[in-house]
Structure formats: structure tokens, C-alpha cells
Amino acid sequence: QKLEEGWDYEAYLSWFQNEMKVSKEKAALAWEIAGREKQLLNRLDYENGYSLYVGIPFCPSVCTYCSFSSGALADWKDRVEEYVDALCKELTFIAERSKDKKLNTIYIGGGTPTTLSAEQLECLLSCIDQNFSREFLLEYTVEAGRPDSITREKLQVMKEFPVTRISVNPQTMNQKTLDIIGRRHTVEDIRKAFADARELGFDNINMDLIAGLPGETAEDMRDTLCQIEELSPDSLTVHALAIKRAAKFGQEQRKIDLHSEIEQMVEESARAAERMGLVPYYLYRQKNIAGNFENVGYAKVDKAGIYNILIMEEKQTILAAGAGASTKIVLPEKIRLDNGRETNLIRIENVKNITEYESRIDEMIERKGEWLWR
């Protein structure tokens, strides 16, 4: 906002430090990232463009720190086909109502999209391919995420359509920690998934790490970073652990040790990113975050995740399909709502419950129909 208002660096730095009680280093980081975000967002068409989010609410298992509305695949394996059918129905409607607009980015997230079988994944990607134009598409992401859900066959399906950006998310390269947090895969599984993706030609691979996982020390983080450097991803997102009430840890009222080593983890992650040629390009904070830190995305200059910036900055309409998905419609001018509040951002939430989403899919479509495009 300050960049767009024409502020210079010194004026911003002084204001942010004094008014917001932020350290000089973090204020400088925010300014640096804002500049990169602005440069990337200038490539988008705010007026006639939009982005698409597709939600897959299944995971191989539910991580103990996770509060997303996703379910273990074993509990839903007989219902996945029905979910994909409902999802494709919603996507077909969105495509029809958006045919005169320019699709800039696609992001398939969750949950874990690669919990779908190769055939189910192909069905979903085919639906997108048949209904949406790629003429103005700048980025096509599938958050593959869990290495235990990634197979060579699924990677080949993604490459065929073609998906341009994927994630292979270890969170840590410490096997003991992976076991504690409910990640049912090995460190070797992470390496194999990454190697397979590279071999098949994926040249934009993100990896996620979490600083402050239970029992981990700064030395554990250094070891993880060393192993990540060997793989050399194209982008790296470093989260400070946030435990929410909906997560298993939150329900157990686990206390996170906010010792000074989390600060070391965050700082060493930044240095490791720099050694890999990755620069910070987006930053956000969330409630209950360990040590009052932040989450930072680092990327090679031409590999930054545009959708990641859009979801935070709310400058372009994001149409979302799937259980628990949240559509954000950015209007050209402010309108007055029934409660008297003025806004130019309309949120339309899909129900989180998977069974209800499937049975009420026509209602989910009708909710969007009121606003697409007014």
C-alpha cells in the first residue's frame, strides 16, 4: 500500500519501525518483498483477468499440526469419484460464466491433490483443459505436497496437461520428526519424488519447511537445510509453526517451546535460501504462530508463485471450486452491503463438509451465479 501511495524507502522504514513496532531487519524485508510482489502483480489483468483455485480435501493421513478441512483418504476412498464428479460440475459452470475473462493462474491445492489416483487426476485435469482457455495463463500449479502420494504415473499425467509448477513438501528431513507429526513417509520418499519430478522435466518445484516442529532443534533444521540444498528446489517456503485449535496438537493443548532456536531456524533458512539463489518474494503472518515470526516464500527470480501473492494481496478475483473453497470476487467499485458496510471484495464460501458439498453442489453453484460476472 505504501509503495502504491508513492512512499520512499526511508519514510516507510521509519514509519513501520515506529508505528508497527517491527525491527529494522523485518521492515527492510517487507519493503524488499513488496517491491517484488508489485513487479509480479503488474503482469496481471485485474479488470478482465481472474485466477482459479481447485480444492482436493483429502490427505494420505492428517498431520498433527494441520487445521485445514481435509480428511484421511482411507475414510473417503469410496467417495472420491463422487467428489471429482461434483467438482467437475462446479468447474464447468465457472468456466461457462468466465469465458469472456482472462484466466491468469490455476492453483490445485487441498488437502493433497495427489491423493487422487492417476485416473482421477487425469479426469480432473481433462475437465479443466476442456473448459478453460490457457491463452493468458501465466502459472499452473498442483500442490503435490505429500511425497507418499506422489507417483511417477501421476507426475506424467500432470506433465501432459501441462502443469508448470508443483510442490514436494517435506516439512522436515528428520525422520524422527516426520513420525511424530504423522507424516507416513520416509526421507528417501521425499528424495525419490523430487528426483522423479526433475527427471520428467519439472523445472519449477517448490518445497515447504516448518521451523519449530515438536522436538526439533536448530541443529535439526541445519541438517534439513543441508539436505534441501543438495536437492536445489526452485522455490522454498519456510513456515514458523502455528498450532490452531482445530489441529490435533491444538485439541491436545500442546505447548510449543518458544525458545530462541526458532529464531536461529528462521535466520538460517534465509541464509540457505540465499546460497541456493532464492530471493524472498512473499511474506505473511497467521494467528498462534511460534515465536511471533512469519512465513516467507523464497524463489529463483523467474520462479516465484504468482498465486501465493494473489491470495494475500486480494487484487484479482479468485474463483474457487471444491469443499471448503473460498471465492474472492474483487469488484471494480465499492458496493454497500445489507449491513451497511461498504466493500469491493465479496467472499463466497463453499461448505467444508465433503458429503454436504457433494449433495449440495447445485447450491454451491447458485451462490456463485449471483455474482459471476455482475
Protein Blocks (a to p, Z undefined) as FASTA:
>chain_A
ZZmnopafklmmmmmmmmnopafklmmmmmmmmmmmmmmmmmpcfklgccdddddfbdfb
dcfkbcbdcddfklmmmmmmmmmmmmmmmmmmmmmmmmmpccfbdcddedjfklpcfklm
mmmmmmmmmmpccklpcbdcddekpaklpcfklmmmmmmmpcfbdcddekpacfklmmmn
opacdfklmmmmmmmmmmnopabdcddddehiehiafklmmmmmmmmmmnopabdcdddd
dddfkbmklmnopacdfbfklmmmmmmmmmmmmmnopacfbdcddehiahhiacdddddf
klccfklmmmmnopaccddedehiacddddfbdcddfkopacfbdcddddfblklmmmmm
mmmmmmmmmmmcZZ
